[in-house]
């Protein structure tokens, strides 16, 4: 495909605006992840692993309910509103669909109340049903704001949600509510998001027409697979660990998962910024614009996962033991594999968002069906035999296959230019950083304390940051996606 010609100045302005917005959104997501990280540290120290496992299994149940029930409405809503469709009609149809689905989820939760209690270790059917409904409605509001191209505001809503979840959860644990206090915190976060989001959205509630439902469901027949497949990739392994292994294993694995998820913050930020623009460019036939931004998006998406993977491979066990609890150290190898997963996930998010923006959601639809099937088979086969390691390997393998299929599909639609040299330099910089950190860890006693681990991480950040920007293309991407001038030294 070839795009329409635009002026270089216009291109630069659009790219710079998108970059500034992405880096600001990255800051919001980084703050949210920091809040979540601090909460996780507190939770692991305040509750024994087996009791914390009850909360994680409750969250698995809520994830199952929400991801299997969202029907891809959120993703479809972003695209339809981004295309300039009737906002209020699409928004109202989405709310109506989610309310109807919530009633079905509530009925199923009550029907399977006893099996749920046996699996989780607590009677949570009613609380889970209400939390799922709140999650679905909160997601509709956040997605509507994203579709209105106010991604910073949407990011702010998600940050408020995390602050409420962690803050109230920590307070209730202090008041000896135990795992149930964390559950109440999750519900409160969604309810606050609904209350604030409804005030902020430009769209208003109205009686949706048949055309409104068709507008949303027309694309959600493909995007509806995102929820179930996201569950499979992010939660099926934890769910099966809860079924086959012990609550402590659930906690250790989830701590590893949550720690590695910080690595894809930059990808999340850039996707939420670029996706509405990709949809608009595709609608105008400006495919050259899409091809122009993709190399930079790929570079930026891996700016954190690559050094994070190397750092976790070197210090993973010490992070689990010193930052959290020594009983979690045995999940270190699994955490390294999950960090690899995050690098693959970062690439797939860029490809997936581009395909969906091109109105070719059928490609990730098919690839994810393959990946999901593979993940189910591998997790069922490997977890009973290899425990946490088997779960991580099975999930990573499925995601890698899924990503390859999606990339091949996108390469048939666009003239893709993979920035091989820059990605190789990122990798080399990460490995050099790993060597320095490994030397510091083996030659000193720093890994024996939380402060020492923090020092080693800081050294790694300095080494990697200093090396990676020596590449001209990477330096340009960093400068482009920064809202203010960044004083980056140049050679020569």
Number of C-alpha atoms within 10 A of each C-alpha: 11 12 15 11 11 11 8 9 9 10 15 12 12 14 18 18 16 21 25 20 23 27 21 20 25 22 17 22 23 19 16 22 21 15 19 21 17 13 19 20 16 16 21 20 14 16 15 14 21 15 18 24 26 24 23 23 26 27 21 21 22 23 23 20 28 27 22 20 23 29 24 22 32 27 26 28 30 28 29 23 25 22 20 11 14 13 24 20 24 31 31 21 27 27 21 17 20 25 16 12 21 25 14 14 21 21 15 14 22 15 12 12 15 14 13 20 14 10 16 23 16 16 17 20 25 13 17 26 24 17 26 28 26 24 26 26 26 26 24 25 28 26 26 34 26 27 26 22 20 18 24 22 18 26 23 18 25 22 22 17 24 25 21 22 25 25 17 20 26 22 14 19 19 12 10 13 15 20 21 22 20 26 24 17 24 23 21 21 27 26 20 17 26 23 12 14 23 19 11 16 21 13 20 13 15 12 11 17 13 10 13 21 18 13 19 26 22 15 22 21 16 23 22 22 23 24 22 25 21 17 21 25 23 17 22 24 28 28 23 18 25 22 15 14 16 13 23 20 23 27 27 27 28 23 21 25 23 16 21 23 17 21 26 26 22 24 28 18 25 26 23 24 24 26 25 25 22 27 24 18 20 19 14 11 16 18 21 18 21 23 19 15 16 19 20 22 23 23 22 21 28 24 26 23 29 23 27 26 25 24 24 25 20 19 20 22 21 24 25 24 20 19 20 20 17 13 14 23 19 17 23 25 18 23 30 26 23 27 31 23 24 26 24 24 26 26 23 24 19 21 25 23 22 25 24 23 25 22 17 18 22 17 19 28 21 15 19 26 16 16 24 23 13 19 25 18 12 20 27 19 14 17 22 16 12 13 19 27 20 20 28 29 22 24 26 23 16 24 25 18 16 24 23 15 18 20 20 12 18 19 12 10 13 15 15 15 13 13 15 11 12 22 22 11 17 26 19 17 22 27 18 18 25 24 16 15 25 18 13 17 19 10 9 10 11 17 21 14 15 15 13 17 21 16 16 21 19 13 16 25 19 12 18 24 17 14 17 20 22 18 16 13 17 22 17 14 19 20 19 22 24 19 16 10 10 11 7 12 10 10 6 3
